[in-house]
Amino acid sequence: MAKIYVIHENSEWTVHLTRRLEELNLPYEEWHLDQGTLDLTQTPPEGIFYSRMSASAHTRDHRFAPEFTSNVLAWLEAHGRTVFNGTRALELEVSKVKQYLALNAGGVRTPKTTAAVGKEQILEAARSYAGQPFITKHNRAGKGLGVQLFQTLEGLEAYLNSPEFEEPVDGITLIQEYIQAPEPFITRCEFVGGNFVYAVRVDTSGGFELCPADACQIGDLFCPVGEQVEEKPKFQILDGFDDPILEKYAAVLKANRVQVAGIEFIRNAEGEIYTYDINTNTNYNSDAEAAAGKYGMLEVAKFLGAELAKLQINA
């Protein structure tokens, strides 16, 4: 019998989806691909395949999960299976450089960014940002890996020569202009099935940790932007959010065969939008969703269920 196959490497992030699938009485099976085998002489089972592979898999000792998953997805696609967030989505998930190129191709503005390999090259690349704040981040990121804010080249050089410097898993460090927002928040736009679901406002006053998953915890905060005067929810779904940028985002996702994603942007003092992340392994914050009565994983489960029904009708 055809079913929904959920491909991932982190059960803590996936359980919220499987609970929704069970709630809707949808048949499913998990493929936890932190390790395994792939017999190329075999034919994949019939069903709907949805990948939730994460760029931060290596931080959970699943160093080669994305690489293995990339090959499994290619195998599925070669056999004509219905795959959501397939090989192209994973390609974007593990490379911010490729994300920015895809966004720029769709007419979406991104911050000025330079990719560099090697400490001397990182410092040299940062010289063109001298005189203004800039940040560093990992090309293959997730969970805010490697994000640091610098005011001077001297500060960057001290960091590069200190034990605190994090070597990116793919060796590529990004140097990026720091977009100063007039208010300490960013906006994350969630899409399911290529359609906009909701936008969530993320308070960055205590730091710039943006992972909305309930299980996502990071010891270090980064990019501080001031103290918070009153207690506010870190994640807040915006009622009736609408902006022309949503059409561009939807077009970028369609062009890159991404069905489920969260896209993050920040506005500068002039109100201009700068987009800096496409998360194809998007998570949702339960408190924010409960307050708004909107549920991302429920929408994902409904989408997968509808696609499974189409497959069964055409079988």
C-alpha positions in Angstrom: 0.0 0.0 0.0 1.3 3.5 -0.9 2.1 5.6 2.1 3.9 8.9 3.1 7.7 8.5 3.6 9.3 11.1 5.9 13.0 11.4 5.3 15.0 13.0 8.1 17.8 12.7 10.7 16.3 14.3 13.8 13.3 12.7 15.5 12.8 15.6 17.8 11.9 17.9 14.9 9.9 15.2 13.1 7.6 14.0 15.8 5.4 17.1 15.4 4.7 16.1 11.8 4.2 12.4 12.6 1.7 13.3 15.3 -0.3 15.3 12.7 -0.2 12.4 10.2 -1.5 10.1 12.9 -4.2 12.6 13.8 -5.3 12.6 10.2 -5.1 8.7 10.0 -2.6 8.9 7.2 -0.2 5.9 6.6 3.4 6.9 6.9 6.9 5.5 7.5 10.0 7.3 8.7 13.4 7.0 7.0 16.0 8.1 9.4 19.0 8.5 7.2 21.9 9.3 9.5 23.3 6.0 8.1 22.1 3.1 6.0 22.5 1.4 2.6 21.2 2.1 -0.8 20.9 -0.9 -3.3 20.7 0.7 -6.7 19.3 -2.5 -8.2 16.2 -2.2 -6.1 13.0 -0.2 -7.0 11.7 2.3 -4.4 8.3 1.6 -2.8 5.2 3.4 -4.1 4.3 6.5 -2.2 4.9 10.2 -1.4 8.4 11.1 -0.2 9.0 14.2 1.8 12.6 15.2 2.9 13.3 17.1 6.1 17.0 16.7 5.9 18.8 19.4 7.8 22.0 21.4 7.1 22.9 21.2 10.8 22.9 17.4 10.8 26.6 17.3 11.6 26.0 19.0 14.9 24.0 15.9 16.0 26.9 13.5 14.9 25.1 12.8 11.6 28.0 14.2 9.5 27.1 12.5 6.3 23.3 12.4 6.5 22.8 15.1 3.9 25.2 13.5 1.5 23.5 10.1 1.9 20.1 11.7 1.6 21.1 13.5 -1.6 21.8 10.1 -3.2 18.6 8.5 -1.9 16.6 11.4 -3.3 18.3 11.1 -6.7 17.4 7.4 -6.6 13.8 8.2 -5.9 13.6 10.9 -8.6 15.3 8.6 -11.1 12.5 6.1 -10.6 9.8 8.8 -11.0 8.6 8.8 -7.5 6.8 11.9 -6.1 9.4 13.7 -4.0 8.8 16.9 -2.1 11.8 19.0 -1.1 14.0 16.8 -3.3 17.5 17.1 -4.5 17.4 20.8 -5.5 15.8 21.7 -2.1 18.6 19.9 -0.3 21.2 21.6 -2.5 19.8 24.9 -1.2 19.5 23.7 2.3 23.2 23.0 2.6 24.5 26.1 0.8 23.7 29.7 1.6 25.6 30.8 -1.5 23.3 28.8 -3.7 20.3 30.2 -1.7 21.4 33.8 -2.4 22.0 33.0 -6.1 18.5 31.5 -6.4 16.9 34.5 -4.6 18.8 37.0 -6.7 17.7 35.2 -9.9 14.1 35.7 -8.7 14.7 39.4 -8.2 15.0 39.2 -4.4 17.5 41.4 -2.7 20.0 39.8 -0.3 22.8 41.3 1.8 26.2 41.9 0.2 28.0 38.6 0.8 31.4 37.2 0.1 32.4 33.5 0.4 35.9 32.6 1.6 38.0 29.5 2.4 40.9 30.0 4.7 41.6 32.5 7.6 43.7 34.8 5.5 41.1 34.8 2.7 38.3 35.6 5.3 40.2 38.6 6.6 41.1 39.8 3.1 37.4 39.5 2.0 36.3 41.4 5.0 38.4 44.5 4.0 35.8 45.6 1.6 33.3 45.8 4.5 35.7 47.9 6.6 34.1 51.0 8.2 30.7 49.3 8.7 29.5 46.4 10.9 29.6 43.0 9.3 28.9 39.4 10.3 30.4 36.0 9.6 28.3 32.8 9.2 28.8 29.3 7.9 27.8 28.6 4.3 26.4 25.2 5.4 24.6 26.4 8.5 21.4 25.9 10.4 21.0 26.8 14.1 22.9 30.0 13.5 26.2 28.3 13.1 29.3 30.6 13.0 27.3 33.8 13.2 29.3 36.6 14.8 29.0 40.4 14.6 32.1 42.5 14.1 32.6 46.2 14.1 36.3 46.2 13.0 38.8 44.1 11.0 40.9 43.9 14.2 38.0 42.2 16.0 37.6 39.7 13.2 41.4 38.9 13.1 41.4 38.3 16.9 38.4 36.0 16.5 40.0 34.0 13.6 43.2 33.5 15.7 41.3 32.4 18.8 40.0 29.0 20.0 36.5 30.3 19.5 36.7 30.3 15.8 34.5 27.6 14.3 35.7 25.9 11.1 32.6 25.4 8.8 31.9 21.8 8.0 32.3 22.6 4.2 35.2 25.0 4.8 33.3 28.0 3.5 32.8 31.1 5.7 30.5 33.9 4.6 31.3 37.6 5.3 28.1 39.6 5.0 27.0 43.2 5.6 25.1 43.7 8.8 21.6 45.0 8.2 20.7 47.2 11.1 17.0 47.0 11.7 15.2 50.0 13.4 13.5 47.5 15.7 15.0 44.3 17.0 13.1 41.7 14.9 13.1 39.7 11.7 10.2 38.1 9.8 10.0 34.5 8.7 7.5 33.6 6.0 6.2 30.0 5.9 5.2 28.2 2.8 3.5 24.8 2.4 2.8 23.3 -1.0 4.3 26.4 -2.5 1.6 28.5 -0.9 2.0 31.2 1.8 0.7 30.0 5.2 1.7 32.7 7.7 4.5 35.1 8.7 6.1 35.0 12.1 7.8 37.9 13.8 10.9 36.8 15.7 12.2 39.1 18.5 16.0 39.3 18.3 16.5 41.6 21.3 18.1 38.9 23.3 20.2 37.6 20.4 19.8 36.3 16.9 18.8 32.7 17.6 16.0 32.1 15.0 15.3 28.4 15.2 11.6 28.2 16.2 11.5 24.5 17.0 10.6 23.8 20.6 13.5 21.3 20.9 16.0 23.7 19.4 18.4 25.1 22.0 21.7 26.8 21.5 24.0 27.9 24.4 25.5 31.0 22.7 23.4 33.9 21.5 24.7 36.2 18.8 24.3 39.6 17.1 22.9 41.3 20.3 20.9 44.4 19.5 20.1 45.8 23.0 18.1 44.9 26.1 14.5 44.0 26.1 12.5 46.4 28.3 9.3 44.3 28.6 8.6 40.7 28.4 7.4 39.8 24.9 7.0 36.5 23.1 10.1 35.6 21.0 7.8 34.3 18.2 4.6 35.9 17.2 2.5 35.1 14.1 1.4 38.2 12.3 -2.3 38.6 11.6 -3.0 39.4 8.0 0.6 39.8 6.8 0.8 40.8 3.2 3.7 42.1 1.1 4.7 42.0 -2.6 7.8 40.0 -1.5 5.5 37.0 -1.0 4.9 36.6 -4.8 8.7 36.7 -5.4 9.3 34.1 -2.7 6.6 31.8 -4.1 8.2 32.1 -7.6 11.6 31.3 -6.2 10.4 28.2 -4.5 8.5 27.1 -7.6 11.5 27.6 -9.8 13.7 25.6 -7.4 11.2 22.8 -6.8 10.8 23.6 -3.1 7.4 22.8 -1.7 7.9 23.5 2.1 10.1 26.3 3.4 10.5 29.2 5.7 12.1 32.3 4.2 13.6 35.0 6.5 14.0 38.7 5.9 15.0 41.8 7.8 14.1 45.5 7.0 16.6 48.3 7.3 15.9 51.8 8.5 14.4 52.7 5.1 12.0 49.8 5.2 13.9 47.9 2.5 13.7 44.1 2.7 16.9 42.0 2.7 16.3 38.3 2.5 19.1 36.1 4.0 17.8 32.5 4.5 15.7 29.8 2.9 15.1 27.0 5.4 13.8 23.9 3.6 13.7 22.0 6.9 11.4 24.5 8.4 10.1 24.2 12.0 7.2 25.9 13.8 6.9 27.3 17.3 4.0 25.7 19.2 3.3 28.7 21.5 3.1 31.2 18.6 0.8 28.8 16.7 -1.5 28.1 19.7 -1.9 31.9 20.2 -2.8 32.4 16.5 -4.7 29.2 15.9 -2.5 28.4 12.9 -0.5 25.2 12.7 2.3 24.7 10.1 2.8 20.9 10.6 -0.9 20.4 10.3 -0.8 22.1 6.9 2.2 20.0 5.9 0.3 16.8 6.9 -2.8 17.9 5.0 -0.7 18.7 1.9 1.0 15.3 2.0 -2.3 13.6 2.6 -3.9 15.3 -0.4 -0.9 14.3 -2.6 -1.1 10.7 -1.4 -4.8 10.7 -2.3 -3.9 11.9 -5.8 -1.4 9.1 -6.2 -3.9 6.5 -5.1 -6.6 7.8 -7.5 -4.1 7.6 -10.4 -2.7 4.2 -9.4 
